[in-house]
Amino acid sequence: MPCVKPDGTLEPVARAVLQMLQKTRGAEEIARSLGLPLFRIRSSLRELVQAGLVAEVGDRYALTPAGEERVPTRP
């Protein structure tokens, strides 16, 4: 399941990953925190990197400026 729709909107898992990446984190930490399988998080991270919203920093991930703009805000 793609995490970024063709119209650019984000699926719930993508939004949750972006929220987790307000601090640089590894895929395993994100999967553990969200209670999701590691393969799902890795797939989402790959797609978010391709979309330019997330950058790989060694074996960790961080938001890009474009990703920071897309982090969901809570009402």
VODREN-914834 format. One record per atom (N, C-alpha, C, O): residue in one letter; atom name; x, y, z. Coordinates in steps of 0.001 Angstrom, whole numbers, plus 524288, in hexadecimal, padded with zeros to 5 digits. Example, Ala and Ser with C-alpha at 12.3 -4.5 7.8 and 13.67 -1.06 7.14 Angstrom:
! VODREN-914834
+------+------+-------+-------+-------+
| kemi | nupa |  east | north |    up |
+------+------+-------+-------+-------+
|    A |    N | 83386 | 7E9C6 | 81E78 |
|    A |   CA | 8300C | 7EE6C | 81E78 |
|    A |    C | 83390 | 7F31C | 81E78 |
|    A |    O | 8379C | 7F309 | 82111 |
|    S |    N | 83232 | 7F736 | 81BA8 |
|    S |   CA | 83566 | 7FBDC | 81BE4 |
|    S |    C | 83264 | 8001E | 81EBE |
|    S |    O | 83461 | 80472 | 81F67 |
+------+------+-------+-------+-------+
! end
This chain:
! VODREN-914834
+------+------+-------+-------+-------+
| kemi | nupa |  east | north |    up |
+------+------+-------+-------+-------+
|    M |    N | 80351 | 7FB66 | 80000 |
|    M |   CA | 80000 | 80000 | 80000 |
|    M |    C | 8037A | 804D4 | 80000 |
|    M |    O | 806C2 | 8056E | 80377 |
|    P |    N | 802D0 | 8083E | 7FC32 |
|    P |   CA | 805FD | 80CF8 | 7FC09 |
|    P |    C | 8049B | 8109D | 8008F |
|    P |    O | 80018 | 810EF | 8022F |
|    C |    N | 80887 | 81351 | 8028B |
|    C |   CA | 80775 | 816DA | 806ED |
|    C |    C | 806A7 | 81C74 | 80510 |
|    C |    O | 804AF | 81FBB | 807FC |
|    V |    N | 8082B | 81D90 | 80036 |
|    V |   CA | 80725 | 822A9 | 7FDE5 |
|    V |    C | 8038F | 821BC | 7F93D |
|    V |    O | 8050D | 81F1D | 7F57D |
|    K |    N | 7FEDD | 823DF | 7F979 |
|    K |   CA | 7FB0C | 82326 | 7F54A |
|    K |    C | 7FCAE | 82659 | 7F085 |
|    K |    O | 7FFC5 | 82A00 | 7F102 |
|    P |    N | 7FAA2 | 82502 | 7EBE9 |
|    P |   CA | 7FBFB | 827EE | 7E72C |
|    P |    C | 7FAE6 | 82DCB | 7E78E |
|    P |    O | 7FD8A | 830EC | 7E509 |
|    D |    N | 7F705 | 82F47 | 7EAB3 |
|    D |   CA | 7F5DD | 834DA | 7EB47 |
|    D |    C | 7F950 | 83784 | 7EF5D |
|    D |    O | 7F8BB | 83C2D | 7F066 |
|    G |    N | 7FCF0 | 8347E | 7F1B4 |
|    G |   CA | 8009C | 836B3 | 7F57C |
|    G |    C | 7FEEF | 8364D | 7FB26 |
|    G |    O | 801F8 | 83796 | 7FEA6 |
|    T |    N | 7FA28 | 8348B | 7FC21 |
|    T |   CA | 7F87C | 833F5 | 8018D |
|    T |    C | 7FB1A | 82F2C | 803EF |
|    T |    O | 7FCAA | 82B8D | 8012E |
|    L |    N | 7FB8A | 82F3B | 80904 |
|    L |   CA | 7FE4A | 82B18 | 80BD3 |
|    L |    C | 7FA7B | 8275D | 80E78 |
|    L |    O | 7F676 | 828F3 | 81093 |
|    E |    N | 7FBDB | 82264 | 80E4D |
|    E |   CA | 7F8E8 | 81E6C | 81125 |
|    E |    C | 7FA1C | 81F00 | 816FC |
|    E |    O | 7FDFF | 82173 | 81866 |
|    P |    N | 7F6D4 | 81CC8 | 81A62 |
|    P |   CA | 7F7B3 | 81D3B | 8200E |
|    P |    C | 7FD17 | 81B61 | 821D9 |
|    P |    O | 7FF71 | 81DD1 | 82543 |
|    V |    N | 7FF14 | 8171E | 81F9D |
|    V |   CA | 80440 | 81533 | 82142 |
|    V |    C | 8086E | 81938 | 81FDD |
|    V |    O | 80BFC | 81A27 | 822F7 |
|    A |    N | 80810 | 81B96 | 81B49 |
|    A |   CA | 80BE4 | 81F8E | 819AF |
|    A |    C | 80BB5 | 82438 | 81D5D |
|    A |    O | 80FC9 | 82648 | 81EDC |
|    R |    N | 8070B | 825E4 | 81ED4 |
|    R |   CA | 80690 | 82A4C | 8227D |
|    R |    C | 808FF | 828ED | 827BD |
|    R |    O | 80BA8 | 82C28 | 82A1B |
|    A |    N | 80817 | 8241B | 82995 |
|    A |   CA | 80A4B | 82267 | 82E98 |
|    A |    C | 8103F | 82235 | 82E5A |
|    A |    O | 812E0 | 823C2 | 83211 |
|    V |    N | 81265 | 8204F | 829FD |
|    V |   CA | 81814 | 82013 | 82963 |
|    V |    C | 81A5A | 82595 | 82965 |
|    V |    O | 81E51 | 8268D | 82BF0 |
|    L |    N | 817E3 | 82931 | 82693 |
|    L |   CA | 819D7 | 82E96 | 82690 |
|    L |    C | 819C3 | 830E6 | 82C0B |
|    L |    O | 81D68 | 833A7 | 82D8E |
|    Q |    N | 815AF | 82FD2 | 82F01 |
|    Q |   CA | 8157F | 831C4 | 83466 |
|    Q |    C | 819F8 | 82F84 | 837A0 |
|    Q |    O | 81C64 | 8324C | 83AB6 |
|    M |    N | 81B0E | 82A7E | 836EA |
|    M |   CA | 81F55 | 82802 | 839CF |
|    M |    C | 82497 | 82A63 | 83850 |
|    M |    O | 82832 | 82A81 | 83B7D |
|    L |    N | 82508 | 82C46 | 83382 |
|    L |   CA | 82A0A | 82E48 | 831A6 |
|    L |    C | 82AF4 | 83402 | 83309 |
|    L |    O | 82E7F | 83679 | 830E9 |
|    Q |    N | 827DD | 8361A | 83681 |
|    Q |   CA | 82920 | 83B4D | 8387C |
|    Q |    C | 82E49 | 83B0D | 83B70 |
|    Q |    O | 830D6 | 83F08 | 83C4C |
|    K |    N | 82FC9 | 8364B | 83CFB |
|    K |   CA | 83504 | 8352A | 83F02 |
|    K |    C | 83742 | 830FB | 83B70 |
|    K |    O | 83470 | 82D64 | 839EC |
|    T |    N | 83C40 | 83156 | 83A0F |
|    T |   CA | 83EAD | 82D67 | 836BD |
|    T |    C | 83E5A | 82818 | 8396A |
|    T |    O | 83FAD | 82790 | 83E02 |
|    R |    N | 83C92 | 8242C | 8367F |
|    R |   CA | 83BC6 | 81EF8 | 838B9 |
|    R |    C | 83D24 | 81AC6 | 834BF |
|    R |    O | 83D87 | 81BC5 | 8300E |
|    G |    N | 83DDC | 81612 | 836C1 |
|    G |   CA | 83EAA | 81184 | 83371 |
|    G |    C | 83980 | 80ED7 | 8324C |
|    G |    O | 835A4 | 80FAA | 8350C |
|    A |    N | 83970 | 80BA3 | 82E3C |
|    A |   CA | 834AA | 808E6 | 82CAB |
|    A |    C | 832A1 | 8055D | 83108 |
|    A |    O | 82DEA | 8050F | 831EF |
|    E |    N | 8362F | 802B7 | 833B4 |
|    E |   CA | 8348C | 7FF25 | 837DF |
|    E |    C | 831C7 | 80209 | 83C44 |
|    E |    O | 82DD6 | 80032 | 83E51 |
|    E |    N | 833D9 | 8068A | 83DAF |
|    E |   CA | 83176 | 809A8 | 841DD |
|    E |    C | 82C02 | 80B7E | 8404E |
|    E |    O | 82869 | 80B70 | 8437E |
|    I |    N | 82B69 | 80D1D | 83B6D |
|    I |   CA | 8264C | 80EE0 | 8398B |
|    I |    C | 8226E | 80A54 | 839AE |
|    I |    O | 81E0A | 80AE9 | 83B8D |
|    A |    N | 82415 | 805CA | 837AF |
|    A |   CA | 820A3 | 80138 | 83797 |
|    A |    C | 81EE7 | 7FFBC | 83D19 |
|    A |    O | 81A4F | 7FEA6 | 83E06 |
|    R |    N | 82294 | 7FFB3 | 840B2 |
|    R |   CA | 8215B | 7FE57 | 84624 |
|    R |    C | 81D82 | 80248 | 84875 |
|    R |    O | 819AB | 800C8 | 84AEF |
|    S |    N | 81E8C | 8074A | 847A6 |
|    S |   CA | 81B3B | 80B57 | 849EC |
|    S |    C | 815B5 | 80B4B | 847B4 |
|    S |    O | 811EF | 80C41 | 84A85 |
|    L |    N | 8153E | 80A2C | 842A3 |
|    L |   CA | 8101B | 80A30 | 84027 |
|    L |    C | 80D64 | 804E3 | 84076 |
|    L |    O | 808C3 | 80472 | 83F3A |
|    G |    N | 8104A | 800D8 | 8421F |
|    G |   CA | 80E01 | 7FBA6 | 8426E |
|    G |    C | 80CD0 | 7F950 | 83D1D |
|    G |    O | 80915 | 7F657 | 83C84 |
|    L |    N | 81000 | 7FAA9 | 83941 |
|    L |   CA | 80F4A | 7F8BA | 833EE |
|    L |    C | 813EB | 7F557 | 8325D |
|    L |    O | 8182E | 7F5E2 | 83486 |
|    P |    N | 81315 | 7F1D3 | 82E94 |
|    P |   CA | 81765 | 7EE84 | 82CCB |
|    P |    C | 81BC4 | 7F1CA | 82A4F |
|    P |    O | 81AC8 | 7F5B8 | 827B8 |
|    L |    N | 82089 | 7F011 | 82B2B |
|    L |   CA | 82515 | 7F2DC | 8291C |
|    L |    C | 824E1 | 7F355 | 8232D |
|    L |    O | 82659 | 7F764 | 82110 |
|    F |    N | 82316 | 7EF47 | 8206E |
|    F |   CA | 822DA | 7EF8D | 81AB5 |
|    F |    C | 81F41 | 7F3F0 | 818EB |
|    F |    O | 82047 | 7F66A | 814ED |
|    R |    N | 81B12 | 7F4ED | 81BCF |
|    R |   CA | 81762 | 7F923 | 81A65 |
|    R |    C | 819EB | 7FE79 | 81B1B |
|    R |    O | 81933 | 801F5 | 817DE |
|    I |    N | 81CD9 | 7FF21 | 81F4A |
|    I |   CA | 81F7C | 80412 | 8204F |
|    I |    C | 823C9 | 804F7 | 81C47 |
|    I |    O | 82454 | 80948 | 81A3B |
|    R |    N | 826D6 | 800EA | 81B22 |
|    R |   CA | 82B00 | 80188 | 8173A |
|    R |    C | 828BE | 802FB | 811EB |
|    R |    O | 82AE7 | 8064D | 80F30 |
|    S |    N | 82478 | 8008B | 81075 |
|    S |   CA | 821E8 | 801C0 | 80B81 |
|    S |    C | 82008 | 80770 | 80B72 |
|    S |    O | 820C5 | 80A38 | 80798 |
|    S |    N | 81DA6 | 80918 | 80FAC |
|    S |   CA | 81BCB | 80E7D | 8100E |
|    S |    C | 8205A | 81251 | 80FD8 |
|    S |    O | 82007 | 81656 | 80D3A |
|    L |    N | 82492 | 81118 | 81293 |
|    L |   CA | 82920 | 8148B | 8128A |
|    L |    C | 82B6E | 814FB | 80D0D |
|    L |    O | 82CDC | 81942 | 80B61 |
|    R |    N | 82BCD | 8109E | 80A3D |
|    R |   CA | 82DCD | 810CD | 804DA |
|    R |    C | 82A7A | 81475 | 80182 |
|    R |    O | 82C89 | 817A6 | 7FE8F |
|    E |    N | 82564 | 813F5 | 80200 |
|    E |   CA | 821DD | 81736 | 7FEE9 |
|    E |    C | 82242 | 81CF7 | 8007F |
|    E |    O | 82227 | 8206B | 7FD26 |
|    L |    N | 822B6 | 81DFC | 8058E |
|    L |   CA | 82334 | 82362 | 80761 |
|    L |    C | 8286B | 825C5 | 805BB |
|    L |    O | 828B0 | 82A77 | 804B9 |
|    V |    N | 82C8D | 822A0 | 80570 |
|    V |   CA | 83198 | 8247D | 80376 |
|    V |    C | 83102 | 825DF | 7FDB2 |
|    V |    O | 832D0 | 829FF | 7FC00 |
|    Q |    N | 82E83 | 8227A | 7FAB0 |
|    Q |   CA | 82DB8 | 8237F | 7F51C |
|    Q |    C | 82A6C | 8285E | 7F438 |
|    Q |    O | 82B34 | 82B26 | 7F060 |
|    A |    N | 826C7 | 82969 | 7F7B7 |
|    A |   CA | 8236F | 82E08 | 7F73E |
|    A |    C | 82625 | 832FA | 7F91A |
|    A |    O | 82408 | 83743 | 7F887 |
|    G |    N | 82AE4 | 8326A | 7FB5D |
|    G |   CA | 82DC6 | 836FE | 7FD29 |
|    G |    C | 82C1F | 8390A | 80275 |
|    G |    O | 82D87 | 83D66 | 803EB |
|    L |    N | 8291F | 835EC | 80563 |
|    L |   CA | 8273E | 837A8 | 80A80 |
|    L |    C | 82ACA | 835E9 | 80EEF |
|    L |    O | 82AA6 | 8381F | 81334 |
|    V |    N | 82DFA | 831EF | 80DE9 |
|    V |   CA | 8316C | 82FA9 | 811D7 |
|    V |    C | 836C3 | 82ED6 | 80F60 |
|    V |    O | 83727 | 82DA9 | 80ABB |
|    A |    N | 83AE2 | 82F73 | 8127D |
|    A |   CA | 8403E | 82E87 | 810AE |
|    A |    C | 842BB | 82A50 | 8140E |
|    A |    O | 841BE | 829FD | 818C0 |
|    E |    N | 845FE | 82714 | 81196 |
|    E |   CA | 84907 | 82334 | 81479 |
|    E |    C | 84DD0 | 825E7 | 816BD |
|    E |    O | 85092 | 828BD | 81401 |
|    V |    N | 84EC1 | 82500 | 81BB6 |
|    V |   CA | 85351 | 8271F | 81E6A |
|    V |    C | 85610 | 82272 | 820E1 |
|    V |    O | 854F8 | 820FC | 82554 |
|    G |    N | 859A9 | 8201F | 81DE6 |
|    G |   CA | 85C15 | 81B45 | 81FB5 |
|    G |    C | 85804 | 816FE | 81FD9 |
|    G |    O | 85588 | 815DF | 81BE3 |
|    D |    N | 8574B | 81490 | 82467 |
|    D |   CA | 85356 | 8107A | 824E8 |
|    D |    C | 84E5F | 81291 | 8277D |
|    D |    O | 84B22 | 80F90 | 82964 |
|    R |    N | 84DD3 | 817BB | 82787 |
|    R |   CA | 8494F | 81A45 | 829E6 |
|    R |    C | 8469B | 81DA7 | 825D2 |
|    R |    O | 84879 | 81E28 | 8216B |
|    Y |    N | 84244 | 81FEE | 82749 |
|    Y |   CA | 83F30 | 82322 | 823AA |
|    Y |    C | 83DC5 | 82841 | 8264D |
|    Y |    O | 83D23 | 82885 | 82B10 |
|    A |    N | 83D48 | 82C55 | 82318 |
|    A |   CA | 83BDE | 83182 | 82512 |
|    A |    C | 8384F | 83426 | 8211E |
|    A |    O | 83865 | 832DE | 81C7C |
|    L |    N | 8353C | 837C9 | 822F3 |
|    L |   CA | 831E3 | 83AD1 | 81F82 |
|    L |    C | 8351F | 83E81 | 81C2C |
|    L |    O | 83909 | 840A3 | 81DF7 |
|    T |    N | 8337D | 83F3C | 8175F |
|    T |   CA | 835A8 | 8435B | 81418 |
|    T |    C | 8325B | 8483C | 8151B |
|    T |    O | 82E56 | 847DB | 817B9 |
|    P |    N | 833EA | 84CCB | 8131E |
|    P |   CA | 8308B | 85167 | 813B3 |
|    P |    C | 82B07 | 8507D | 81179 |
|    P |    O | 8272D | 85244 | 813BC |
|    A |    N | 82AAF | 84DBD | 80D13 |
|    A |   CA | 82588 | 84C8F | 80ADE |
|    A |    C | 8226E | 848F8 | 80E82 |
|    A |    O | 81DAE | 84986 | 80F00 |
|    G |    N | 82518 | 84553 | 81109 |
|    G |   CA | 82284 | 841DE | 814C0 |
|    G |    C | 820A7 | 844BD | 8198E |
|    G |    O | 81C77 | 8439D | 81BA2 |
|    E |    N | 823CE | 8487F | 81B56 |
|    E |   CA | 82246 | 84B98 | 81FEE |
|    E |    C | 81D37 | 84E89 | 81EDF |
|    E |    O | 819FF | 84F2E | 82263 |
|    E |    N | 81C80 | 85052 | 81A0C |
|    E |   CA | 817B5 | 8531D | 818A7 |
|    E |    C | 812F8 | 84F98 | 818BA |
|    E |    O | 80E94 | 85172 | 8195F |
|    R |    N | 813D0 | 84A77 | 81810 |
|    R |   CA | 80F8C | 846BC | 817AF |
|    R |    C | 80E4E | 843F9 | 81CD0 |
|    R |    O | 80AA0 | 840E3 | 81D0A |
|    V |    N | 81157 | 8450A | 820F8 |
|    V |   CA | 81050 | 8427B | 825FA |
|    V |    C | 80ADE | 8442B | 827D5 |
|    V |    O | 809B8 | 848D2 | 82839 |
|    P |    N | 80799 | 8405A | 828F1 |
|    P |   CA | 80257 | 841B1 | 82ABC |
|    P |    C | 80273 | 8449C | 82FE7 |
|    P |    O | 8057D | 84356 | 83367 |
|    T |    N | 7FF2C | 84875 | 83051 |
|    T |   CA | 7FEB4 | 84B50 | 83538 |
|    T |    C | 7F9CC | 84962 | 83804 |
|    T |    O | 7F5ED | 847E7 | 83594 |
|    R |    N | 7FA17 | 84974 | 83D04 |
|    R |   CA | 7F582 | 847C9 | 84011 |
|    R |    C | 7F221 | 84C84 | 8413D |
|    R |    O | 7F420 | 850B4 | 8427F |
|    P |    N | 7ECF5 | 84BD4 | 840D0 |
|    P |   CA | 7E967 | 85044 | 841D3 |
|    P |    C | 7E97D | 85202 | 8476D |
|    P |    O | 7E6B9 | 855AC | 848DB |
+------+------+-------+-------+-------+
! end
